[in-house]
Amino acid sequence: MNSEKSAREAARICGLAPVVPVLVIDDVATARPLAEALVAGGLPALEVTLRTPVALEAIAEMANVPGGVVGAGTLLTPADVEAAINAGALFGVSPGVTDRLLDACEAAELPLLPGAATATEAMALLERGYVTQKFFPAEASGGVAALKAIGAPIPQVRFCPTGGVSPANAPDYLALSNTVCVGGSWVAPKTMIEAGDWAGITDLALAAAGLARS
């Protein structure tokens, strides 16, 4: 998969819903019911961050949920790419990029949502064909104002801002013409996951799925 094809597929996945849940899974037993709850609420694209020992097992469980499109977040190395694919991930997300990471994703035909925080980084990825990118860390990098400013001279790129995005500021990001969706963890609070409150998570997902996009 070349970078242009990868970018098209990443854009398609980002377009499935206005919010991509960013999930940190500590107990693999919660993975499938969590995915089912989010998909039932209208959020099919799920990013499982590779930050816990059970993350790859969680991806494998979620990969079997009908209607779900599970991806691996926090990809840092080619080894991460290989492990994510073996677990069943259909796309990848990275906080930033290196040439080795991009090469690995392209060679493995894994659609990637690569991270960028500056105009220079966004331009470098655009030059390689990535027209859909992750704006990270969104709030720490200047938030809505910064993303709007980047979008003015680089309208070819659309972003998924992640990092500090909440129900309070998500509508402001989604109102930007260069935002395709947002990434957020608020739709799957740790307390609700631990309590097994799947109905409550579905309600949060329904509200997130109803957010308007530009």
C-alpha positions as CSV (number, residue, x, y, z in Angstrom):
1,M,0.0,0.0,0.0
2,N,1.6,3.3,-1.1
3,S,1.2,6.4,1.0
4,E,-1.6,7.9,-1.2
5,K,-3.7,4.7,-0.8
6,S,-2.9,4.6,2.9
7,A,-4.0,8.2,3.2
8,R,-7.3,7.5,1.4
9,E,-8.1,4.6,3.7
10,A,-7.1,6.5,6.8
11,A,-9.5,9.3,5.6
12,R,-12.3,6.8,5.1
13,I,-11.9,5.4,8.6
14,C,-11.7,8.9,10.1
15,G,-14.9,9.8,8.3
16,L,-16.9,7.0,9.9
17,A,-17.8,9.1,12.9
18,P,-17.0,12.5,14.4
19,V,-15.1,10.9,17.3
20,V,-12.5,8.1,17.4
21,P,-12.4,6.7,21.0
22,V,-8.8,6.6,22.3
23,L,-8.8,3.6,24.6
24,V,-6.3,2.5,27.3
25,I,-7.2,-1.1,28.2
26,D,-6.0,-2.5,31.5
27,D,-8.1,-5.7,31.6
28,V,-8.5,-7.7,28.4
29,A,-11.8,-9.1,29.7
30,T,-13.3,-5.6,29.2
31,A,-12.2,-5.2,25.6
32,R,-15.0,-6.9,23.7
33,P,-17.9,-5.5,25.7
34,L,-16.3,-2.1,25.5
35,A,-16.0,-2.3,21.8
36,E,-19.6,-3.6,21.5
37,A,-20.8,-0.7,23.6
38,L,-19.0,1.9,21.5
39,V,-20.0,0.4,18.2
40,A,-23.7,0.3,19.4
41,G,-23.4,4.0,20.1
42,G,-22.3,4.8,16.6
43,L,-18.5,5.0,17.0
44,P,-17.1,2.1,14.9
45,A,-13.4,3.3,14.6
46,L,-11.6,2.4,17.8
47,E,-8.0,3.3,18.7
48,V,-6.4,1.0,21.3
49,T,-3.2,2.6,22.5
50,L,-0.2,0.3,22.9
51,R,0.4,1.6,26.5
52,T,-0.6,-1.5,28.5
53,P,0.6,-5.1,28.6
54,V,-2.8,-6.4,27.4
55,A,-3.2,-3.9,24.5
56,L,-2.4,-6.3,21.7
57,E,-4.8,-8.9,23.3
58,A,-7.4,-6.3,23.5
59,I,-7.1,-5.5,19.8
60,A,-7.4,-9.2,19.0
61,E,-10.7,-9.3,21.0
62,M,-12.1,-6.1,19.5
63,A,-11.2,-7.3,16.0
64,N,-14.0,-9.8,16.3
65,V,-16.7,-7.3,17.1
66,P,-19.1,-6.9,14.2
67,G,-19.2,-3.4,12.8
68,G,-16.0,-2.3,14.5
69,V,-12.8,-1.1,12.9
70,V,-10.0,-1.5,15.4
71,G,-6.7,0.2,15.2
72,A,-3.5,0.4,17.2
73,G,-2.4,3.7,18.7
74,T,1.0,4.8,19.9
75,L,2.9,3.1,17.1
76,L,6.5,4.0,17.5
77,T,8.6,1.4,15.8
78,P,8.4,-1.1,12.9
79,A,8.1,-3.8,15.6
80,D,5.0,-2.1,16.9
81,V,3.5,-2.1,13.3
82,E,4.2,-5.9,12.9
83,A,2.7,-6.7,16.4
84,A,-0.4,-4.5,15.7
85,I,-1.1,-6.2,12.4
86,N,-0.6,-9.7,13.9
87,A,-3.2,-8.7,16.6
88,G,-5.7,-7.8,13.9
89,A,-5.4,-4.0,13.7
90,L,-6.8,-2.5,10.6
91,F,-5.2,0.9,10.9
92,G,-2.4,2.6,13.0
93,V,-2.0,5.9,14.8
94,S,1.3,7.5,15.8
95,P,2.1,10.5,18.0
96,G,4.7,11.6,15.5
97,V,6.6,10.0,12.7
98,T,9.9,8.7,11.5
99,D,10.9,7.5,8.1
100,R,11.3,4.0,9.5
101,L,7.8,4.0,10.9
102,L,6.3,5.3,7.6
103,D,8.3,2.8,5.6
104,A,7.1,-0.1,7.9
105,C,3.5,0.9,7.6
106,E,3.6,1.3,3.8
107,A,5.5,-2.0,3.4
108,A,2.9,-3.8,5.6
109,E,0.0,-2.0,3.9
110,L,-1.3,-0.7,7.2
111,P,-3.2,2.6,6.8
112,L,-1.6,5.2,9.1
113,L,-2.9,8.3,10.8
114,P,0.5,10.0,11.4
115,G,1.0,12.6,14.1
116,A,2.0,16.2,13.4
117,A,2.1,19.3,15.6
118,T,3.6,22.0,13.4
119,A,3.3,23.3,9.8
120,T,6.7,21.9,9.0
121,E,5.7,18.4,10.1
122,A,2.4,18.6,8.3
123,M,4.1,19.7,5.1
124,A,6.7,16.9,5.3
125,L,3.9,14.3,5.6
126,L,1.9,16.0,2.8
127,E,4.9,15.7,0.6
128,R,4.9,12.0,1.2
129,G,1.2,11.7,0.4
130,Y,-0.4,11.8,3.8
131,V,-3.4,14.2,3.5
132,T,-5.1,13.0,6.7
133,Q,-3.0,13.5,9.8
134,K,-3.3,13.5,13.6
135,F,-2.9,16.9,15.3
136,F,-1.2,16.0,18.5
137,P,-1.0,17.0,21.3
138,A,-3.9,19.2,20.2
139,E,-4.5,21.4,23.3
140,A,-0.8,21.7,24.3
141,S,0.1,22.7,20.7
142,G,-2.3,25.7,20.7
143,G,-5.7,24.1,20.4
144,V,-8.4,25.2,18.0
145,A,-6.6,28.5,17.2
146,A,-3.4,26.7,16.2
147,L,-5.1,24.1,14.0
148,K,-7.1,26.9,12.3
149,A,-3.9,28.8,11.6
150,I,-2.2,25.7,10.2
151,G,-5.2,25.0,8.0
152,A,-5.1,28.4,6.2
153,P,-1.8,27.8,4.3
154,I,-2.1,24.0,4.1
155,P,-5.8,23.4,3.2
156,Q,-4.9,20.1,1.5
157,V,-4.5,18.4,4.9
158,R,-7.3,17.4,7.2
159,F,-6.7,16.5,10.8
160,C,-7.9,14.4,13.7
161,P,-7.0,16.5,16.7
162,T,-6.2,14.4,19.8
163,G,-4.9,15.2,23.2
164,G,-6.9,17.3,25.6
165,V,-10.1,17.1,23.4
166,S,-13.2,17.0,25.5
167,P,-17.0,17.3,25.1
168,A,-16.5,21.0,25.8
169,N,-14.1,21.8,23.0
170,A,-14.8,19.0,20.5
171,P,-17.5,21.1,18.7
172,D,-15.0,23.9,18.2
173,Y,-12.5,21.5,16.6
174,L,-15.2,19.9,14.5
175,A,-16.3,23.3,13.2
176,L,-13.0,23.8,11.5
177,S,-12.9,23.0,7.8
178,N,-9.6,21.1,8.2
179,T,-10.9,18.7,10.9
180,V,-12.3,15.4,9.8
181,C,-12.9,14.0,13.3
182,V,-11.5,14.2,16.8
183,G,-9.8,11.6,19.1
184,G,-11.0,11.4,22.7
185,S,-11.0,9.2,25.7
186,W,-14.0,10.8,27.4
187,V,-16.4,8.3,25.7
188,A,-14.9,5.5,27.7
189,P,-14.0,6.7,31.2
190,K,-11.9,4.3,33.3
191,T,-14.4,4.3,36.1
192,M,-17.2,3.2,33.8
193,I,-15.1,0.5,32.2
194,E,-14.1,-0.9,35.6
195,A,-17.8,-0.8,36.7
196,G,-18.9,-2.6,33.5
197,D,-21.3,0.2,32.7
198,W,-21.6,-0.6,29.1
199,A,-25.0,1.0,28.7
200,G,-23.6,4.3,30.1
201,I,-20.7,4.1,27.6
202,T,-23.1,3.5,24.8
203,D,-25.0,6.7,25.9
204,L,-21.7,8.7,25.8
205,A,-21.0,7.2,22.4
206,L,-24.4,8.2,21.1
207,A,-23.9,11.8,22.2
208,A,-20.4,11.9,20.6
209,A,-21.7,10.3,17.4
210,G,-24.2,13.1,17.2
211,L,-21.7,15.9,17.2
212,A,-21.9,18.0,14.0
213,R,-18.9,18.3,11.6
214,S,-18.1,21.1,9.3
